[in-house]
Amino acid sequence: MALRVRVVVAEDSYLVREALSQVLGAEPEVELVAVTENAHELAKAVERERPDVVLTDIFMPPFRGPEGIHLAAQLRETHPEIGVVILSQYAEPGYALELFESGSASRAYLLKERVGNRAELVAAVQAVAAGGSVIDPKIVDTLIAARSETTDSPLASLTDREREVLAEVATGKSNGAIAESLFLTKRAVEKHINAIFLKLSLRDSDDVSRRVKATLMYLTDEEGIAPASGD
């Protein structure tokens, strides 16, 4: 039997904290080892429990900034084996970019509305525990809704279909899942993804995969782009 993922939760809202405790506490594949309500308690719990994953609010008292993201960057240096899932009420691409600046491996950014969906929440926890990354699909939606006539973006060269494929990639789907969602063959999806990487001049690195790099370029193109014609 696989070992359960050991999780520390940090959330200053009592209601959200209780919801997270109930959702994760009832999950047989997760072991909830500590629940904290501020940044100081969280730091102590991390050192005491050495969890597999920290699930934390983006803003944690007594600080006023995005302390959850700062903690994720710090853990990358001090405890690189610990995954971090950021929970936020803000569908703000800038925060996601800041989270992934120190690397995409073992990091996830989810909106708080996912708390009520046990499957999505647990999947994110398991993904970061395994070294993967997750970006909330609504963050991608905010970018899609902001399309404009900007032509100096490298994403301007993507076709409509390539943009659709990239949006699916950003949600963390596999090539097979993308093919099913867009009614394409898996081979066609692979060709579109290779074309995206080529047009965006992306190469693999040890820390950030091409899929995540493409997603971050998508998220940070604040004014959107006009897609090229074609399929």
Sequence and secondary structure as in RCSB ss.txt:
>XXXX:A:sequence
MALRVRVVVAEDSYLVREALSQVLGAEPEVELVAVTENAHELAKAVERERPDVVLTDIFMPPFRGPEGIHLAAQL
RETHPEIGVVILSQYAEPGYALELFESGSASRAYLLKERVGNRAELVAAVQAVAAGGSVIDPKIVDTLIAARSET
TDSPLASLTDREREVLAEVATGKSNGAIAESLFLTKRAVEKHINAIFLKLSLRDSDDVSRRVKATLMYLTDEEGI
APASGD
>XXXX:A:secstr
    EEEEEE S HHHHHHHHHHHHT TTEEEEEEESSHHHHHHHHHHH  SEEEEESS TT SS HHHHHHHHH
HHH TT EEEEEES   HHHHHHHHTT STTEEEEEGGGGG HHHHHHHHHHHHTT EEE HHHHHHHHTT  S 
 SSGGGG BHHHHHHHHHHHTT  HHHHHHHHT  HHHHHHHHHHHHHHTT    SSS HHHHHHHHHHH TT  
  BS  
